[in-house]
Amino acid sequence: MGDDLGRWAEPGLLVLASLADGEKHGYAITTDVAEQVGVTIGPGTLYAALARLEERGLIEGLPADGRRRPYRLTAAGAAELTAQATRMQRLATLSLGRLRPGPA
C-alpha cells in the first residue's frame, strides 16, 4: 500500500478491513464498506482491487458458490492490515493531540 494521503480510502485497504471479520463475496464487501465506512466502491474498482490483492497474496479466492466467489484474508493480508491500521492510529493520535487547544 502507498503512503500518500490519498491512500486512506484506498479500495484495497477497505477490502482488507472488510475481510478481517470473515470471508465475503464482492457484493457483501461493497455493502460492508458502505455501511461501516460510508465509502461506495464501484464494481470495476472492487474487482480491480480484488485482483491486485489476490496477486500480492493478501487475499485468496475460494471456490465459487453459484455466481458468487467469496474471498478471505491471508496471513500476509492480516499482517498488512495490522501494519496500516497501526500506522493510521499513530497518525490520528498525533494529529488529534496537536489539534487540541493548550491551556490558556
Backbone atoms as SQL, in Angstrom:
CREATE TABLE atoms (id INTEGER PRIMARY KEY, chain TEXT, resi INTEGER, resn TEXT, atom TEXT, x REAL, y REAL, z REAL);
INSERT INTO atoms VALUES
  (1, 'A', 1, 'MET', 'N', 0.848, -1.173, 0.000),
  (2, 'A', 1, 'MET', 'CA', 0.000, 0.000, 0.000),
  (3, 'A', 1, 'MET', 'C', 0.891, 1.232, 0.000),
  (4, 'A', 2, 'GLY', 'N', 0.406, 2.281, -0.592),
  (5, 'A', 2, 'GLY', 'CA', 1.184, 3.509, -0.676),
  (6, 'A', 2, 'GLY', 'C', 1.081, 4.342, 0.577),
  (7, 'A', 3, 'ASP', 'N', 1.927, 5.346, 0.647),
  (8, 'A', 3, 'ASP', 'CA', 1.966, 6.179, 1.839),
  (9, 'A', 3, 'ASP', 'C', 1.420, 7.579, 1.600),
  (10, 'A', 4, 'ASP', 'N', 0.905, 7.889, 0.396),
  (11, 'A', 4, 'ASP', 'CA', 0.404, 9.237, 0.176),
  (12, 'A', 4, 'ASP', 'C', -0.970, 9.419, 0.809),
  (13, 'A', 5, 'LEU', 'N', -1.392, 10.677, 0.953),
  (14, 'A', 5, 'LEU', 'CA', -2.635, 10.976, 1.656),
  (15, 'A', 5, 'LEU', 'C', -3.866, 10.349, 1.019),
  (16, 'A', 6, 'GLY', 'N', -3.855, 10.166, -0.274),
  (17, 'A', 6, 'GLY', 'CA', -4.995, 9.585, -0.948),
  (18, 'A', 6, 'GLY', 'C', -5.219, 8.117, -0.618),
  (19, 'A', 7, 'ARG', 'N', -4.265, 7.466, 0.014),
  (20, 'A', 7, 'ARG', 'CA', -4.363, 6.051, 0.290),
  (21, 'A', 7, 'ARG', 'C', -5.260, 5.723, 1.473),
  (22, 'A', 8, 'TRP', 'N', -5.710, 6.707, 2.230),
  (23, 'A', 8, 'TRP', 'CA', -6.567, 6.426, 3.385),
  (24, 'A', 8, 'TRP', 'C', -7.868, 5.781, 2.941),
  (25, 'A', 9, 'ALA', 'N', -8.325, 6.089, 1.742),
  (26, 'A', 9, 'ALA', 'CA', -9.552, 5.481, 1.224),
  (27, 'A', 9, 'ALA', 'C', -9.214, 4.493, 0.106),
  (28, 'A', 10, 'GLU', 'N', -7.991, 3.981, 0.102),
  (29, 'A', 10, 'GLU', 'CA', -7.557, 3.011, -0.894),
  (30, 'A', 10, 'GLU', 'C', -8.505, 1.823, -0.899),
  (31, 'A', 11, 'PRO', 'N', -9.079, 1.500, -2.046),
  (32, 'A', 11, 'PRO', 'CA', -10.012, 0.375, -2.102),
  (33, 'A', 11, 'PRO', 'C', -9.420, -0.927, -1.552),
  (34, 'A', 12, 'GLY', 'N', -8.161, -1.185, -1.825),
  (35, 'A', 12, 'GLY', 'CA', -7.549, -2.408, -1.316),
  (36, 'A', 12, 'GLY', 'C', -7.551, -2.467, 0.199),
  (37, 'A', 13, 'LEU', 'N', -7.267, -1.362, 0.840),
  (38, 'A', 13, 'LEU', 'CA', -7.269, -1.315, 2.302),
  (39, 'A', 13, 'LEU', 'C', -8.687, -1.499, 2.847),
  (40, 'A', 14, 'LEU', 'N', -9.666, -0.924, 2.179),
  (41, 'A', 14, 'LEU', 'CA', -11.058, -1.103, 2.584),
  (42, 'A', 14, 'LEU', 'C', -11.491, -2.565, 2.439),
  (43, 'A', 15, 'VAL', 'N', -11.040, -3.219, 1.376),
  (44, 'A', 15, 'VAL', 'CA', -11.365, -4.637, 1.173),
  (45, 'A', 15, 'VAL', 'C', -10.719, -5.479, 2.273),
  (46, 'A', 16, 'LEU', 'N', -9.453, -5.209, 2.578),
  (47, 'A', 16, 'LEU', 'CA', -8.784, -5.962, 3.641),
  (48, 'A', 16, 'LEU', 'C', -9.531, -5.801, 4.961),
  (49, 'A', 17, 'ALA', 'N', -9.941, -4.587, 5.267),
  (50, 'A', 17, 'ALA', 'CA', -10.668, -4.341, 6.518),
  (51, 'A', 17, 'ALA', 'C', -11.999, -5.090, 6.527),
  (52, 'A', 18, 'SER', 'N', -12.677, -5.126, 5.402),
  (53, 'A', 18, 'SER', 'CA', -13.948, -5.837, 5.324),
  (54, 'A', 18, 'SER', 'C', -13.762, -7.337, 5.538),
  (55, 'A', 19, 'LEU', 'N', -12.709, -7.883, 4.964),
  (56, 'A', 19, 'LEU', 'CA', -12.473, -9.319, 5.068),
  (57, 'A', 19, 'LEU', 'C', -11.882, -9.732, 6.417),
  (58, 'A', 20, 'ALA', 'N', -11.516, -8.772, 7.238),
  (59, 'A', 20, 'ALA', 'CA', -10.892, -9.084, 8.534),
  (60, 'A', 20, 'ALA', 'C', -11.819, -9.869, 9.453),
  (61, 'A', 21, 'ASP', 'N', -13.127, -9.746, 9.264),
  (62, 'A', 21, 'ASP', 'CA', -14.034, -10.492, 10.144),
  (63, 'A', 21, 'ASP', 'C', -14.635, -11.725, 9.477),
  (64, 'A', 22, 'GLY', 'N', -14.076, -12.110, 8.334),
  (65, 'A', 22, 'GLY', 'CA', -14.532, -13.343, 7.703),
  (66, 'A', 22, 'GLY', 'C', -14.669, -13.206, 6.200),
  (67, 'A', 23, 'GLU', 'N', -14.826, -14.344, 5.554),
  (68, 'A', 23, 'GLU', 'CA', -14.915, -14.362, 4.091),
  (69, 'A', 23, 'GLU', 'C', -16.194, -13.694, 3.603),
  (70, 'A', 24, 'LYS', 'N', -16.089, -13.066, 2.440),
  (71, 'A', 24, 'LYS', 'CA', -17.228, -12.386, 1.816),
  (72, 'A', 24, 'LYS', 'C', -17.057, -12.428, 0.310),
  (73, 'A', 25, 'HIS', 'N', -18.169, -12.347, -0.397),
  (74, 'A', 25, 'HIS', 'CA', -18.137, -12.184, -1.847),
  (75, 'A', 25, 'HIS', 'C', -18.197, -10.681, -2.150),
  (76, 'A', 26, 'GLY', 'N', -18.044, -10.337, -3.418),
  (77, 'A', 26, 'GLY', 'CA', -17.928, -8.939, -3.817),
  (78, 'A', 26, 'GLY', 'C', -19.044, -8.032, -3.325),
  (79, 'A', 27, 'TYR', 'N', -20.284, -8.434, -3.531),
  (80, 'A', 27, 'TYR', 'CA', -21.403, -7.577, -3.118),
  (81, 'A', 27, 'TYR', 'C', -21.402, -7.377, -1.609),
  (82, 'A', 28, 'ALA', 'N', -21.104, -8.420, -0.862),
  (83, 'A', 28, 'ALA', 'CA', -21.062, -8.308, 0.599),
  (84, 'A', 28, 'ALA', 'C', -19.942, -7.363, 1.044),
  (85, 'A', 29, 'ILE', 'N', -18.826, -7.369, 0.320),
  (86, 'A', 29, 'ILE', 'CA', -17.724, -6.452, 0.642),
  (87, 'A', 29, 'ILE', 'C', -18.171, -5.015, 0.425),
  (88, 'A', 30, 'THR', 'N', -18.776, -4.742, -0.735),
  (89, 'A', 30, 'THR', 'CA', -19.194, -3.360, -1.013),
  (90, 'A', 30, 'THR', 'C', -20.243, -2.890, -0.014),
  (91, 'A', 31, 'THR', 'N', -21.158, -3.765, 0.356),
  (92, 'A', 31, 'THR', 'CA', -22.187, -3.413, 1.334),
  (93, 'A', 31, 'THR', 'C', -21.568, -3.132, 2.697),
  (94, 'A', 32, 'ASP', 'N', -20.646, -3.994, 3.119),
  (95, 'A', 32, 'ASP', 'CA', -19.973, -3.818, 4.408),
  (96, 'A', 32, 'ASP', 'C', -19.205, -2.502, 4.450),
  (97, 'A', 33, 'VAL', 'N', -18.445, -2.216, 3.416),
  (98, 'A', 33, 'VAL', 'CA', -17.656, -0.980, 3.368),
  (99, 'A', 33, 'VAL', 'C', -18.579, 0.239, 3.401),
  (100, 'A', 34, 'ALA', 'N', -19.653, 0.194, 2.641),
  (101, 'A', 34, 'ALA', 'CA', -20.596, 1.315, 2.620),
  (102, 'A', 34, 'ALA', 'C', -21.227, 1.529, 3.991),
  (103, 'A', 35, 'GLU', 'N', -21.621, 0.455, 4.650),
  (104, 'A', 35, 'GLU', 'CA', -22.269, 0.569, 5.963),
  (105, 'A', 35, 'GLU', 'C', -21.297, 0.999, 7.059),
  (106, 'A', 36, 'GLN', 'N', -20.095, 0.455, 7.049),
  (107, 'A', 36, 'GLN', 'CA', -19.151, 0.705, 8.131),
  (108, 'A', 36, 'GLN', 'C', -18.342, 1.985, 7.970),
  (109, 'A', 37, 'VAL', 'N', -18.012, 2.344, 6.722),
  (110, 'A', 37, 'VAL', 'CA', -17.111, 3.465, 6.489),
  (111, 'A', 37, 'VAL', 'C', -17.761, 4.592, 5.693),
  (112, 'A', 38, 'GLY', 'N', -18.883, 4.296, 5.055),
  (113, 'A', 38, 'GLY', 'CA', -19.555, 5.322, 4.266),
  (114, 'A', 38, 'GLY', 'C', -18.907, 5.566, 2.915),
  (115, 'A', 39, 'VAL', 'N', -18.151, 4.603, 2.419),
  (116, 'A', 39, 'VAL', 'CA', -17.491, 4.720, 1.121),
  (117, 'A', 39, 'VAL', 'C', -18.134, 3.724, 0.162),
  (118, 'A', 40, 'THR', 'N', -18.492, 4.194, -1.024),
  (119, 'A', 40, 'THR', 'CA', -19.067, 3.324, -2.043),
  (120, 'A', 40, 'THR', 'C', -17.981, 2.915, -3.014),
  (121, 'A', 41, 'ILE', 'N', -17.803, 1.622, -3.162),
  (122, 'A', 41, 'ILE', 'CA', -16.825, 1.084, -4.111),
  (123, 'A', 41, 'ILE', 'C', -17.603, 0.529, -5.296),
  (124, 'A', 42, 'GLY', 'N', -17.336, 1.042, -6.475),
  (125, 'A', 42, 'GLY', 'CA', -17.993, 0.552, -7.683),
  (126, 'A', 42, 'GLY', 'C', -17.456, -0.811, -8.068),
  (127, 'A', 43, 'PRO', 'N', -18.207, -1.557, -8.889),
  (128, 'A', 43, 'PRO', 'CA', -17.801, -2.903, -9.267),
  (129, 'A', 43, 'PRO', 'C', -16.432, -2.966, -9.952),
  (130, 'A', 44, 'GLY', 'N', -16.155, -2.054, -10.860),
  (131, 'A', 44, 'GLY', 'CA', -14.861, -2.061, -11.553),
  (132, 'A', 44, 'GLY', 'C', -13.709, -1.846, -10.592),
  (133, 'A', 45, 'THR', 'N', -13.887, -0.899, -9.690),
  (134, 'A', 45, 'THR', 'CA', -12.862, -0.614, -8.686),
  (135, 'A', 45, 'THR', 'C', -12.690, -1.801, -7.750),
  (136, 'A', 46, 'LEU', 'N', -13.802, -2.386, -7.314),
  (137, 'A', 46, 'LEU', 'CA', -13.748, -3.519, -6.400),
  (138, 'A', 46, 'LEU', 'C', -12.995, -4.691, -7.020),
  (139, 'A', 47, 'TYR', 'N', -13.378, -5.090, -8.231),
  (140, 'A', 47, 'TYR', 'CA', -12.773, -6.278, -8.815),
  (141, 'A', 47, 'TYR', 'C', -11.328, -6.039, -9.225),
  (142, 'A', 48, 'ALA', 'N', -10.959, -4.816, -9.550),
  (143, 'A', 48, 'ALA', 'CA', -9.542, -4.499, -9.790),
  (144, 'A', 48, 'ALA', 'C', -8.752, -4.621, -8.482),
  (145, 'A', 49, 'ALA', 'N', -9.324, -4.130, -7.377),
  (146, 'A', 49, 'ALA', 'CA', -8.665, -4.237, -6.072),
  (147, 'A', 49, 'ALA', 'C', -8.540, -5.691, -5.652),
  (148, 'A', 50, 'LEU', 'N', -9.596, -6.481, -5.847),
  (149, 'A', 50, 'LEU', 'CA', -9.549, -7.896, -5.503),
  (150, 'A', 50, 'LEU', 'C', -8.441, -8.604, -6.289),
  (151, 'A', 51, 'ALA', 'N', -8.326, -8.300, -7.574),
  (152, 'A', 51, 'ALA', 'CA', -7.298, -8.930, -8.407),
  (153, 'A', 51, 'ALA', 'C', -5.897, -8.554, -7.916),
  (154, 'A', 52, 'ARG', 'N', -5.685, -7.270, -7.590),
  (155, 'A', 52, 'ARG', 'CA', -4.371, -6.828, -7.090),
  (156, 'A', 52, 'ARG', 'C', -4.037, -7.495, -5.764),
  (157, 'A', 53, 'LEU', 'N', -5.012, -7.536, -4.860),
  (158, 'A', 53, 'LEU', 'CA', -4.776, -8.128, -3.543),
  (159, 'A', 53, 'LEU', 'C', -4.488, -9.632, -3.651),
  (160, 'A', 54, 'GLU', 'N', -5.213, -10.294, -4.534),
  (161, 'A', 54, 'GLU', 'CA', -5.003, -11.722, -4.714),
  (162, 'A', 54, 'GLU', 'C', -3.626, -11.978, -5.336),
  (163, 'A', 55, 'GLU', 'N', -3.250, -11.151, -6.304),
  (164, 'A', 55, 'GLU', 'CA', -1.943, -11.279, -6.945),
  (165, 'A', 55, 'GLU', 'C', -0.809, -11.091, -5.935),
  (166, 'A', 56, 'ARG', 'N', -1.003, -10.211, -4.970),
  (167, 'A', 56, 'ARG', 'CA', 0.014, -9.950, -3.942),
  (168, 'A', 56, 'ARG', 'C', -0.046, -10.947, -2.789),
  (169, 'A', 57, 'GLY', 'N', -1.001, -11.852, -2.813),
  (170, 'A', 57, 'GLY', 'CA', -1.102, -12.860, -1.771),
  (171, 'A', 57, 'GLY', 'C', -1.719, -12.362, -0.476),
  (172, 'A', 58, 'LEU', 'N', -2.435, -11.231, -0.539),
  (173, 'A', 58, 'LEU', 'CA', -3.046, -10.654, 0.655),
  (174, 'A', 58, 'LEU', 'C', -4.448, -11.205, 0.905),
  (175, 'A', 59, 'ILE', 'N', -5.071, -11.702, -0.156),
  (176, 'A', 59, 'ILE', 'CA', -6.364, -12.382, -0.045),
  (177, 'A', 59, 'ILE', 'C', -6.314, -13.608, -0.935),
  (178, 'A', 60, 'GLU', 'N', -7.269, -14.502, -0.727),
  (179, 'A', 60, 'GLU', 'CA', -7.380, -15.632, -1.642),
  (180, 'A', 60, 'GLU', 'C', -8.842, -15.864, -1.980),
  (181, 'A', 61, 'GLY', 'N', -9.056, -16.182, -3.254),
  (182, 'A', 61, 'GLY', 'CA', -10.396, -16.516, -3.697),
  (183, 'A', 61, 'GLY', 'C', -10.713, -17.953, -3.337),
  (184, 'A', 62, 'LEU', 'N', -11.920, -18.167, -2.921),
  (185, 'A', 62, 'LEU', 'CA', -12.394, -19.500, -2.562),
  (186, 'A', 62, 'LEU', 'C', -13.254, -20.033, -3.706),
  (187, 'A', 63, 'PRO', 'N', -13.585, -21.314, -3.703),
  (188, 'A', 63, 'PRO', 'CA', -14.447, -21.850, -4.758),
  (189, 'A', 63, 'PRO', 'C', -15.775, -21.086, -4.823),
  (190, 'A', 64, 'ALA', 'N', -16.225, -20.852, -6.033),
  (191, 'A', 64, 'ALA', 'CA', -17.468, -20.099, -6.241),
  (192, 'A', 64, 'ALA', 'C', -18.664, -20.848, -5.672),
  (193, 'A', 65, 'ASP', 'N', -19.580, -20.066, -5.139),
  (194, 'A', 65, 'ASP', 'CA', -20.853, -20.582, -4.641),
  (195, 'A', 65, 'ASP', 'C', -21.908, -20.044, -5.599),
  (196, 'A', 66, 'GLY', 'N', -22.203, -20.802, -6.632),
  (197, 'A', 66, 'GLY', 'CA', -23.087, -20.292, -7.677),
  (198, 'A', 66, 'GLY', 'C', -22.336, -19.231, -8.469),
  (199, 'A', 67, 'ARG', 'N', -22.930, -18.056, -8.584),
  (200, 'A', 67, 'ARG', 'CA', -22.289, -16.955, -9.314),
  (201, 'A', 67, 'ARG', 'C', -21.368, -16.132, -8.426),
  (202, 'A', 68, 'ARG', 'N', -21.403, -16.361, -7.134),
  (203, 'A', 68, 'ARG', 'CA', -20.617, -15.553, -6.202),
  (204, 'A', 68, 'ARG', 'C', -19.355, -16.283, -5.768),
  (205, 'A', 69, 'ARG', 'N', -18.250, -15.560, -5.817),
  (206, 'A', 69, 'ARG', 'CA', -16.976, -16.135, -5.385),
  (207, 'A', 69, 'ARG', 'C', -16.533, -15.419, -4.109),
  (208, 'A', 70, 'PRO', 'N', -16.473, -16.134, -3.011),
  (209, 'A', 70, 'PRO', 'CA', -16.020, -15.495, -1.773),
  (210, 'A', 70, 'PRO', 'C', -14.488, -15.364, -1.727),
  (211, 'A', 71, 'TYR', 'N', -14.045, -14.418, -0.932),
  (212, 'A', 71, 'TYR', 'CA', -12.621, -14.170, -0.719),
  (213, 'A', 71, 'TYR', 'C', -12.369, -14.173, 0.774),
  (214, 'A', 72, 'ARG', 'N', -11.123, -14.484, 1.137),
  (215, 'A', 72, 'ARG', 'CA', -10.753, -14.404, 2.546),
  (216, 'A', 72, 'ARG', 'C', -9.356, -13.806, 2.664),
  (217, 'A', 73, 'LEU', 'N', -9.108, -13.240, 3.822),
  (218, 'A', 73, 'LEU', 'CA', -7.829, -12.633, 4.161),
  (219, 'A', 73, 'LEU', 'C', -6.797, -13.734, 4.380),
  (220, 'A', 74, 'THR', 'N', -5.586, -13.543, 3.897),
  (221, 'A', 74, 'THR', 'CA', -4.489, -14.463, 4.188),
  (222, 'A', 74, 'THR', 'C', -3.716, -13.933, 5.393),
  (223, 'A', 75, 'ALA', 'N', -2.777, -14.700, 5.870),
  (224, 'A', 75, 'ALA', 'CA', -1.930, -14.242, 6.978),
  (225, 'A', 75, 'ALA', 'C', -1.156, -12.988, 6.568),
  (226, 'A', 76, 'ALA', 'N', -0.682, -12.954, 5.329),
  (227, 'A', 76, 'ALA', 'CA', 0.033, -11.770, 4.834),
  (228, 'A', 76, 'ALA', 'C', -0.904, -10.569, 4.774),
  (229, 'A', 77, 'GLY', 'N', -2.144, -10.803, 4.393),
  (230, 'A', 77, 'GLY', 'CA', -3.128, -9.722, 4.349),
  (231, 'A', 77, 'GLY', 'C', -3.436, -9.185, 5.732),
  (232, 'A', 78, 'ALA', 'N', -3.548, -10.068, 6.703),
  (233, 'A', 78, 'ALA', 'CA', -3.794, -9.644, 8.083),
  (234, 'A', 78, 'ALA', 'C', -2.614, -8.837, 8.607),
  (235, 'A', 79, 'ALA', 'N', -1.402, -9.259, 8.269),
  (236, 'A', 79, 'ALA', 'CA', -0.210, -8.518, 8.703),
  (237, 'A', 79, 'ALA', 'C', -0.168, -7.131, 8.072),
  (238, 'A', 80, 'GLU', 'N', -0.503, -7.038, 6.785),
  (239, 'A', 80, 'GLU', 'CA', -0.521, -5.740, 6.095),
  (240, 'A', 80, 'GLU', 'C', -1.590, -4.829, 6.681),
  (241, 'A', 81, 'LEU', 'N', -2.764, -5.375, 6.931),
  (242, 'A', 81, 'LEU', 'CA', -3.845, -4.579, 7.516),
  (243, 'A', 81, 'LEU', 'C', -3.451, -4.095, 8.911),
  (244, 'A', 82, 'THR', 'N', -2.851, -4.957, 9.707),
  (245, 'A', 82, 'THR', 'CA', -2.396, -4.571, 11.043),
  (246, 'A', 82, 'THR', 'C', -1.384, -3.441, 10.959),
  (247, 'A', 83, 'ALA', 'N', -0.418, -3.552, 10.063),
  (248, 'A', 83, 'ALA', 'CA', 0.610, -2.519, 9.916),
  (249, 'A', 83, 'ALA', 'C', -0.004, -1.185, 9.494),
  (250, 'A', 84, 'GLN', 'N', -0.902, -1.220, 8.520),
  (251, 'A', 84, 'GLN', 'CA', -1.525, 0.014, 8.040),
  (252, 'A', 84, 'GLN', 'C', -2.424, 0.636, 9.100),
  (253, 'A', 85, 'ALA', 'N', -3.210, -0.192, 9.791),
  (254, 'A', 85, 'ALA', 'CA', -4.113, 0.330, 10.831),
  (255, 'A', 85, 'ALA', 'C', -3.327, 0.921, 11.993),
  (256, 'A', 86, 'THR', 'N', -2.230, 0.281, 12.357),
  (257, 'A', 86, 'THR', 'CA', -1.385, 0.799, 13.438),
  (258, 'A', 86, 'THR', 'C', -0.784, 2.139, 13.044),
  (259, 'A', 87, 'ARG', 'N', -0.332, 2.232, 11.821),
  (260, 'A', 87, 'ARG', 'CA', 0.232, 3.493, 11.318),
  (261, 'A', 87, 'ARG', 'C', -0.831, 4.597, 11.311),
  (262, 'A', 88, 'MET', 'N', -2.035, 4.265, 10.863),
  (263, 'A', 88, 'MET', 'CA', -3.111, 5.258, 10.844),
  (264, 'A', 88, 'MET', 'C', -3.492, 5.675, 12.261),
  (265, 'A', 89, 'GLN', 'N', -3.495, 4.720, 13.185),
  (266, 'A', 89, 'GLN', 'CA', -3.829, 5.026, 14.570),
  (267, 'A', 89, 'GLN', 'C', -2.798, 5.976, 15.184),
  (268, 'A', 90, 'ARG', 'N', -1.517, 5.731, 14.914),
  (269, 'A', 90, 'ARG', 'CA', -0.468, 6.627, 15.428),
  (270, 'A', 90, 'ARG', 'C', -0.638, 8.032, 14.870),
  (271, 'A', 91, 'LEU', 'N', -0.929, 8.135, 13.575),
  (272, 'A', 91, 'LEU', 'CA', -1.113, 9.440, 12.958),
  (273, 'A', 91, 'LEU', 'C', -2.339, 10.146, 13.528),
  (274, 'A', 92, 'ALA', 'N', -3.427, 9.413, 13.729),
  (275, 'A', 92, 'ALA', 'CA', -4.643, 10.010, 14.286),
  (276, 'A', 92, 'ALA', 'C', -4.389, 10.525, 15.697),
  (277, 'A', 93, 'THR', 'N', -3.698, 9.733, 16.511),
  (278, 'A', 93, 'THR', 'CA', -3.387, 10.153, 17.879),
  (279, 'A', 93, 'THR', 'C', -2.518, 11.404, 17.876),
  (280, 'A', 94, 'LEU', 'N', -1.503, 11.409, 17.054),
  (281, 'A', 94, 'LEU', 'CA', -0.618, 12.574, 16.938),
  (282, 'A', 94, 'LEU', 'C', -1.395, 13.803, 16.482),
  (283, 'A', 95, 'SER', 'N', -2.182, 13.642, 15.426),
  (284, 'A', 95, 'SER', 'CA', -2.931, 14.767, 14.856),
  (285, 'A', 95, 'SER', 'C', -3.930, 15.346, 15.849),
  (286, 'A', 96, 'LEU', 'N', -4.721, 14.476, 16.481),
  (287, 'A', 96, 'LEU', 'CA', -5.726, 14.949, 17.434),
  (288, 'A', 96, 'LEU', 'C', -5.068, 15.609, 18.639),
  (289, 'A', 97, 'GLY', 'N', -3.952, 15.060, 19.080),
  (290, 'A', 97, 'GLY', 'CA', -3.242, 15.657, 20.191),
  (291, 'A', 97, 'GLY', 'C', -2.718, 17.046, 19.871),
  (292, 'A', 98, 'ARG', 'N', -2.275, 17.241, 18.673),
  (293, 'A', 98, 'ARG', 'CA', -1.734, 18.549, 18.259),
  (294, 'A', 98, 'ARG', 'C', -2.835, 19.560, 17.955),
  (295, 'A', 99, 'LEU', 'N', -4.015, 19.074, 17.624),
  (296, 'A', 99, 'LEU', 'CA', -5.118, 19.985, 17.311),
  (297, 'A', 99, 'LEU', 'C', -5.842, 20.469, 18.565),
  (298, 'A', 100, 'ARG', 'N', -5.691, 19.776, 19.663),
  (299, 'A', 100, 'ARG', 'CA', -6.361, 20.195, 20.912),
  (300, 'A', 100, 'ARG', 'C', -5.742, 21.485, 21.399),
  (301, 'A', 101, 'PRO', 'N', -6.584, 22.434, 21.780),
  (302, 'A', 101, 'PRO', 'CA', -6.028, 23.693, 22.287),
  (303, 'A', 101, 'PRO', 'C', -5.326, 23.468, 23.625),
  (304, 'A', 102, 'GLY', 'N', -4.210, 24.125, 23.794),
  (305, 'A', 102, 'GLY', 'CA', -3.465, 24.047, 25.045),
  (306, 'A', 102, 'GLY', 'C', -4.059, 24.958, 26.098),
  (307, 'A', 103, 'PRO', 'N', -3.507, 24.926, 27.297),
  (308, 'A', 103, 'PRO', 'CA', -4.012, 25.790, 28.363),
  (309, 'A', 103, 'PRO', 'C', -3.830, 27.259, 27.995),
  (310, 'A', 104, 'ALA', 'N', -4.812, 28.057, 28.369),
  (311, 'A', 104, 'ALA', 'CA', -4.772, 29.496, 28.029),
  (312, 'A', 104, 'ALA', 'C', -3.969, 30.273, 29.023);
